[in-house]
Amino acid sequence: MTETLKTISPVDGRIYVERPLETAAGIDRALDSAQQAQHAWASMPLPARCRILARAVDGFVAKAGDIAAEITWQMGRPISHAPGEVRGFEERSRHMLAIAAQALAAIQPGEKAGFQRQIKRVPLGVVVVVAPWNYPYLTAVNAVLPALIAGNAVVLKHSHQTPLCAERFLEAFVGAGVPAGVFQYLHLSHADTARLMGDRRVAGVCFTGSVSGGRAVVAATAAGFATSGLELGGKDPAYVRADANLGHAIETLTDGAFFNAGQSCCGIKRIYVAASRYEEFVAGVVDLTKKYRLGSPLDPQTTIGPVVRTSAADAVRSQVREAVARGARQLIDEAWFPASAPGTPYLAPQVLIDVDHSMAIMREETFGPAVGIMKVSSDEEALRLMNDSEFGLTAAIFSADAARAETLGDALETGTVFLNRCDYLDPSLAWTGVKNSGRGCTLSSIGFEQLTRPKSYHFRIAT
C-alpha cells in the first residue's frame, strides 16, 4: 500500500494537501535521471543556464498571489506577510544570478614561466536539498538556485507541511525550459530521505532543520561520502547598550521576536539590556506587543498567526511554564489575545523577565512567539551571556558606537553580527553558523563554494 503525506493546515485543522510518498523504485529513477541530465546541463555555458533560470524566476514571481495564499494555508503565516517570501525569493535569486560569473570564474594563481595554471569551480553533480516549512521558499532557494546555476542537478525534498512549495519550484523550472531531470522533487518518508542522502549518486546535501536532523544527515551521508551543509537553527541574542536609540531597538527587536509567530531560526529569542535603559525598554516592548493582533492568517488585519501545529504551541507553553516555576514573570496576559487557546496552534506572544540561564526559555531553541529579557551591568556581562549558548547563528547589537559594536562582534561566537537590525539575510553576505547552528555556507559568492569543487589545471607549455 502506498504511503501518503497529509498536510494539516494550522488555519483550521483540516487536511489541505495529500500526496503519495515516492517508492524506492521512484527514488532510483529520479537519481538516474538526475545523473544523466546533469552532464548536459553542466556543459551548457554559464550565461545560457542563467538566462533559463532568470526566466524561471520571472515565472515564479508572476504567480506571487497564488503562492502567498498557499504559504498561509500550509504553515499559517498571515496573508498580509506571506507575499514577502516571494519578494525575498526574487531578491536572492536575482543576486545569485548577477554574481555567478564572477563567483564561478577560474582562479588564476599568478604567472609562472613555462606554465599555465588555474583552478576551476566545477559542479558537484547531484545535490539533494532538504527544506523546512517555516520559510519554505527562502530556505530552499538559498541552495536550489545557486546549485543549478553552478551546473548541478537538484533533487528537492520539502517538508510534509509545505509540499506545494516543491511543486511550485518544478512548475517554474519546467516553464522556463530547464531540461528534464535537472530539477526534481520527491515527497519522501524520513527513512527514504536518509536512504536518498546516503546514495552514492548523491554528491552533496544541503539541509535546513533541527540539530537532531543535522546529526541524521551526517550519519546518512557517511555511506556515500556526500558533502553536507547544515543550517540547524539558533537561540539568537540581542544586546541593547545604554547608548542605543531605544525606540528603534524596541520596534526592531519586538518584530524580530514575533514575526512569523517567532518561527525563525534567526529570530530574537533572548535580549540583554543595559541596566540604565532596562525598565524603559521592557515597558516599550510590552506596549508594542499588546498591539499585535492574533487570529486567522486569512484576515488581512492579523499580524500574528498560529504556529505550525498544536504540539509546537504546547512546547512553547511548556517552556514558559517552566520559566515561571523557576521565578520568571510573564508580562503578557493571554486574555489580551482572545484567539489564544490551549489545545490549538493559536498562541499569544509572551514577554518574560526575571529570567536566567538556568531556564530552558533562555537556553533551548524556542520555535514560537516568546522572548526573555535580562538586565546587564556591562558590555562584558552581555558578551558572556550572549556566548553562553550551544547555538551561534546571529547576534544583534543596538548601539550608536559602531567601533565598539565591531569589537564586541569580534568576540561573539556567531555566524552573523548585526548592528541596529536583526532577523535578516542579505544575499551579498555569507549565511553561516557555528556550534549547534551548523556548518557550511549559503548566499554570497562564498555560497557557491559549497556547491562546487575545485579542479586544478597545471599545464607545462611545450617549447
VENMOSUL-V447297 format. One record per pair of residues at least 6 apart in sequence whose C-alpha atoms are under 8 Angstrom apart, sorted by the first residue. I is the first residue (numbers start at 1). J is the second residue. D is the distance in whole Angstrom. If there is no record, write none. Layout:
BEGIN
i/j/d
I/J/D
I/J/D
END
This chain:
BEGIN
i/j/d
2/20/7
2/21/7
2/23/8
3/20/6
3/21/6
4/18/7
4/19/5
4/20/4
4/21/5
5/17/8
5/18/6
5/19/5
5/20/6
5/21/7
5/160/6
5/187/8
6/15/6
6/16/8
6/17/6
6/18/5
6/19/7
6/160/7
6/161/8
7/15/6
7/16/6
7/17/5
7/18/6
7/74/7
7/160/6
7/161/5
7/162/7
7/163/8
8/14/5
8/15/4
8/16/6
8/17/7
8/74/7
8/161/7
9/15/6
9/16/6
9/73/6
9/74/5
9/75/7
9/76/7
9/308/8
10/73/7
10/74/7
10/75/6
10/76/6
10/306/6
10/307/7
10/308/6
10/309/6
10/345/6
11/72/8
11/73/6
11/75/8
11/76/6
11/296/6
11/297/7
11/298/8
11/306/7
16/73/7
16/74/7
17/163/8
17/164/8
19/187/8
20/187/7
21/186/8
21/187/5
21/188/5
21/189/7
22/186/6
22/187/6
22/188/6
24/192/8
27/186/8
27/196/7
30/155/8
30/181/7
30/184/7
31/126/8
31/201/7
31/202/8
33/181/5
33/182/8
34/126/7
34/153/6
34/154/7
34/155/8
34/181/5
34/182/6
34/183/7
34/184/8
35/125/7
35/126/6
35/153/7
35/201/7
36/181/8
37/153/7
37/179/7
37/180/7
37/181/5
37/182/6
38/125/7
38/126/7
38/151/7
38/152/6
38/153/5
38/181/8
38/182/6
39/125/8
41/49/8
41/151/6
41/152/7
41/153/8
41/179/8
41/182/7
42/123/7
42/150/8
42/151/4
42/152/7
43/151/8
46/101/7
46/149/7
46/150/8
46/151/8
47/101/8
49/149/6
49/151/8
50/97/6
50/149/6
52/176/6
52/177/6
52/178/7
53/145/8
53/149/8
53/173/7
53/176/7
53/178/7
54/94/7
54/97/7
55/176/5
56/172/5
56/173/5
56/174/8
56/175/7
56/176/5
57/90/7
57/93/7
57/172/7
59/172/6
59/175/7
59/176/7
60/168/8
60/169/8
60/172/5
61/86/7
61/87/8
61/90/7
64/83/7
64/86/6
65/83/7
67/83/8
67/86/8
67/168/8
68/79/7
68/82/5
68/83/5
68/85/8
68/86/7
69/79/7
69/82/7
70/164/8
71/77/7
71/82/6
71/136/8
71/162/8
72/78/6
72/79/6
72/82/7
72/297/7
72/298/7
74/161/6
74/162/6
75/133/7
75/134/7
75/161/7
75/162/7
75/307/8
75/308/5
76/297/6
76/305/6
76/306/6
76/307/7
76/308/6
77/260/6
77/261/8
77/297/6
77/304/8
77/305/6
77/306/7
78/260/8
78/296/7
78/297/4
78/298/6
78/299/7
78/300/7
78/302/6
78/303/6
78/304/7
78/305/6
79/297/6
79/298/6
79/299/7
79/300/6
80/300/5
80/301/8
80/302/8
80/303/8
81/303/8
85/135/7
85/137/7
85/138/7
86/137/8
88/138/7
89/137/7
89/138/6
89/141/7
91/427/8
92/141/8
92/142/7
92/427/6
92/443/8
93/141/7
93/145/7
95/427/7
95/428/8
96/145/8
96/146/6
96/427/8
96/443/7
96/444/7
96/445/8
97/146/8
97/149/7
99/445/7
100/149/7
100/150/8
100/445/8
103/445/5
103/446/8
103/448/7
104/120/8
104/121/6
104/150/7
104/448/7
105/120/7
105/121/7
106/118/6
106/119/5
106/120/4
106/121/6
107/118/6
107/119/5
107/120/6
108/117/7
108/118/5
108/119/7
109/117/7
109/118/6
109/119/8
110/117/8
111/117/8
114/460/6
114/461/5
114/462/8
115/458/7
115/459/5
115/460/5
115/461/5
116/457/8
116/458/6
116/459/5
116/460/7
116/461/7
117/456/8
117/457/5
117/458/5
117/459/6
118/456/6
118/457/5
118/458/7
119/454/6
119/455/5
119/456/4
119/457/6
120/454/6
120/455/5
120/456/6
120/457/8
121/449/8
121/452/6
121/453/6
121/454/5
121/455/6
122/150/7
122/151/8
122/452/5
122/453/5
122/454/6
122/455/7
123/147/8
123/150/6
123/151/5
123/152/5
123/451/7
123/452/4
123/453/6
124/152/6
124/203/6
124/204/7
124/451/6
124/452/5
124/453/6
125/151/8
125/152/5
125/153/6
125/202/7
125/203/6
125/204/8
126/152/6
126/153/5
126/154/6
126/155/7
126/201/7
126/202/5
126/203/5
126/204/7
127/147/7
127/152/7
127/153/6
127/154/5
127/155/6
127/202/6
127/203/6
127/204/5
127/205/6
127/206/8
127/451/8
128/154/6
128/155/5
128/156/6
128/157/7
128/197/7
128/202/7
128/204/6
128/205/5
128/206/6
129/140/7
129/143/7
129/144/7
129/154/7
129/155/6
129/156/5
129/157/6
129/158/8
129/205/6
129/206/5
129/207/6
130/140/8
130/156/6
130/157/5
130/158/6
130/159/8
130/205/8
130/206/6
130/207/5
130/208/6
131/139/6
131/140/5
131/156/8
131/157/6
131/158/5
131/159/6
131/207/6
131/208/6
131/209/7
132/139/7
132/140/8
132/158/6
132/159/5
132/162/8
132/208/6
132/209/6
133/158/8
133/159/6
133/160/8
133/161/6
133/162/6
134/263/6
134/264/7
135/264/8
136/158/8
136/162/7
136/165/7
137/165/7
139/208/7
142/442/6
142/443/6
143/206/7
143/442/7
144/154/7
144/156/8
146/447/8
146/448/6
146/451/7
147/153/7
147/154/7
147/448/7
147/451/6
148/154/7
148/182/8
150/448/7
150/451/7
150/452/7
152/182/8
152/451/8
153/181/7
153/182/5
153/183/6
154/182/6
154/183/5
154/184/6
155/183/6
155/184/5
155/185/5
155/186/7
156/166/7
156/183/8
156/184/6
156/185/4
156/186/6
157/166/7
157/185/6
157/186/5
157/187/6
157/188/7
157/193/8
158/165/7
158/166/6
158/185/8
158/186/8
158/187/7
160/187/8
163/187/7
166/185/6
167/185/7
170/183/7
170/184/7
170/185/7
173/183/7
174/180/8
194/216/8
194/217/7
194/220/5
195/220/7
196/202/8
197/205/7
197/217/7
197/220/6
197/221/6
197/224/8
197/226/8
198/220/5
198/221/5
198/222/7
198/223/5
198/224/5
198/225/8
198/226/7
199/221/8
199/223/7
199/224/6
200/223/7
200/224/4
200/225/7
200/226/8
201/224/8
202/224/7
202/226/6
203/224/8
203/225/7
203/226/5
203/227/6
204/226/5
204/227/5
204/228/6
204/451/7
205/221/8
205/226/7
205/227/6
205/228/5
205/229/6
206/228/6
206/229/5
206/230/6
207/214/7
207/217/8
207/228/7
207/229/6
207/230/5
207/231/6
208/214/8
208/230/6
208/231/5
208/232/6
208/233/8
209/230/8
209/231/6
209/232/5
209/233/7
210/232/5
210/233/6
211/232/5
211/233/7
211/436/7
211/437/8
211/438/8
214/230/6
214/231/8
214/232/7
214/438/8
217/228/8
218/228/7
221/227/7
221/228/7
228/440/8
229/438/8
229/439/6
229/440/5
229/441/7
229/450/7
230/437/8
230/438/5
230/439/5
230/440/6
231/432/7
231/433/7
231/437/6
231/438/5
231/439/7
231/440/8
232/265/8
232/436/7
232/437/5
232/438/5
233/264/8
233/265/4
233/266/7
233/365/8
233/391/7
233/393/7
233/436/8
233/437/5
233/438/8
234/265/5
234/266/6
234/365/6
234/391/5
234/392/6
234/393/6
234/394/8
234/436/8
234/437/6
235/265/8
235/266/8
235/267/8
235/268/7
235/269/6
235/270/7
235/362/8
235/363/7
235/364/7
235/365/5
235/366/7
235/389/7
235/391/6
235/392/7
235/393/8
236/265/8
236/266/6
236/267/6
236/268/5
236/269/6
236/270/7
236/391/8
236/392/7
236/393/7
236/394/6
236/395/6
237/268/6
237/269/6
237/270/5
237/271/6
237/272/8
237/386/6
237/394/7
237/395/5
237/396/6
238/253/8
238/268/7
238/270/6
238/271/5
238/272/6
238/386/8
238/395/6
238/396/4
238/397/6
238/398/8
239/271/6
239/272/5
239/273/6
239/274/8
239/382/7
239/396/6
239/397/5
239/398/6
240/249/7
240/271/8
240/272/6
240/273/5
240/274/6
240/397/6
240/398/5
240/399/7
241/273/6
241/274/5
241/379/8
241/397/7
241/398/6
241/399/6
242/273/8
242/274/5
242/275/8
242/276/6
242/277/6
242/399/7
243/399/5
243/400/6
243/401/8
244/398/5
244/399/4
244/400/6
245/398/7
245/399/7
245/400/7
246/277/8
246/281/7
247/284/8
248/420/8
249/398/6
249/420/7
250/281/6
250/284/6
250/285/6
251/285/8
251/288/8
252/421/7
252/422/7
253/268/7
253/421/8
253/422/7
254/285/6
254/288/7
254/289/7
256/262/8
256/267/5
256/268/5
256/422/6
256/423/6
257/267/5
257/268/5
257/269/6
257/369/6
257/370/7
257/371/6
258/267/8
258/304/7
258/349/7
258/368/8
258/369/5
258/370/7
259/267/8
259/304/7
260/304/7
260/305/7
261/304/6
261/305/6
261/306/7
261/307/6
261/349/8
261/368/6
261/369/5
262/367/6
262/368/4
262/369/4
262/370/7
263/307/7
263/367/5
263/368/5
263/369/7
264/367/7
265/367/8
265/393/8
266/393/7
266/394/6
266/423/5
266/424/8
267/422/8
267/423/5
268/371/7
268/422/8
268/423/7
269/362/7
269/366/7
269/370/7
269/371/5
269/372/7
270/362/6
270/371/6
270/372/5
270/373/6
270/374/8
271/371/8
271/372/6
271/373/5
271/374/6
272/373/6
272/374/5
272/375/6
272/376/6
272/382/6
273/281/8
273/373/7
273/374/6
273/375/5
273/376/6
274/375/6
274/376/5
274/377/6
274/378/7
275/375/5
275/376/6
275/377/6
278/375/6
282/373/8
286/331/7
286/332/7
286/351/7
289/349/7
290/332/8
290/336/7
292/302/8
292/303/6
292/304/7
293/301/7
293/302/5
293/303/5
293/304/6
293/337/7
294/302/6
294/303/6
294/304/5
294/305/6
294/306/8
294/337/6
294/338/8
294/339/6
294/340/7
294/346/8
294/347/8
294/348/7
295/302/6
295/303/8
295/304/7
295/305/6
295/306/7
295/339/6
295/346/7
296/302/7
296/305/6
296/306/7
297/303/8
297/304/7
297/305/5
297/306/7
305/346/7
306/345/5
306/346/4
306/347/6
307/313/6
307/345/5
307/346/6
307/347/7
307/368/7
308/345/7
309/344/8
309/345/5
310/343/6
310/344/5
310/345/4
310/346/8
311/345/8
312/345/7
312/367/7
312/368/8
313/344/7
313/345/5
313/346/7
313/347/6
313/368/7
314/342/8
314/343/8
316/366/6
316/367/7
316/368/6
316/369/8
316/370/7
319/360/6
319/361/6
319/366/8
320/361/7
320/370/8
322/359/7
322/360/7
323/355/7
323/359/6
323/360/7
323/361/7
324/330/7
326/359/7
327/354/7
327/355/7
328/352/6
328/353/6
328/354/5
328/355/5
329/352/6
329/353/5
329/354/6
329/355/8
330/350/7
330/351/6
330/352/5
330/353/7
331/350/7
331/351/6
331/352/6
331/353/8
332/349/7
332/350/6
332/351/6
334/340/7
334/348/6
337/348/6
339/346/6
339/347/8
339/348/8
340/346/5
340/347/5
340/348/5
341/347/7
347/369/8
348/369/7
349/369/5
349/370/6
350/369/6
350/370/5
350/371/6
351/370/6
351/371/5
351/372/6
351/373/8
352/370/8
352/371/6
352/372/5
352/373/6
353/372/6
353/373/5
353/374/6
354/373/8
354/374/7
355/362/7
355/372/6
355/373/7
355/374/6
356/362/7
356/374/7
357/363/6
361/371/8
361/372/7
362/372/7
363/389/6
363/390/8
376/382/6
379/408/8
383/408/7
383/411/8
383/412/7
386/395/8
386/412/7
387/412/6
387/413/6
390/435/6
390/436/6
390/437/8
391/414/8
391/434/7
391/435/5
391/436/5
391/437/5
392/413/6
392/414/4
392/415/6
392/433/6
392/434/5
392/435/6
392/436/7
392/437/5
393/414/5
393/415/5
393/416/6
393/432/7
393/433/4
393/434/6
393/437/6
394/414/5
394/415/6
394/416/5
394/417/6
394/418/7
394/423/8
394/433/8
395/412/8
395/414/7
395/416/6
395/417/5
395/418/6
395/422/8
396/417/6
396/418/4
396/419/6
396/420/7
396/421/7
396/422/6
397/405/7
397/417/8
397/418/6
397/419/5
397/420/6
397/421/8
398/419/6
398/420/5
398/421/7
399/405/7
399/419/7
399/420/7
402/419/8
405/419/7
409/417/6
413/434/7
414/433/6
414/434/6
415/431/7
415/432/5
415/433/4
415/434/6
416/431/7
416/432/7
416/433/8
425/431/7
427/443/5
427/444/6
428/443/7
428/444/5
428/445/8
429/443/6
429/444/5
430/441/6
430/442/6
430/443/5
430/444/5
430/445/8
430/446/6
430/447/7
431/441/5
431/442/5
431/443/6
431/444/8
431/447/8
432/438/7
432/439/7
432/440/6
432/441/5
432/442/7
433/439/6
433/440/8
433/441/8
440/450/7
441/447/5
441/450/7
442/448/7
442/450/8
END
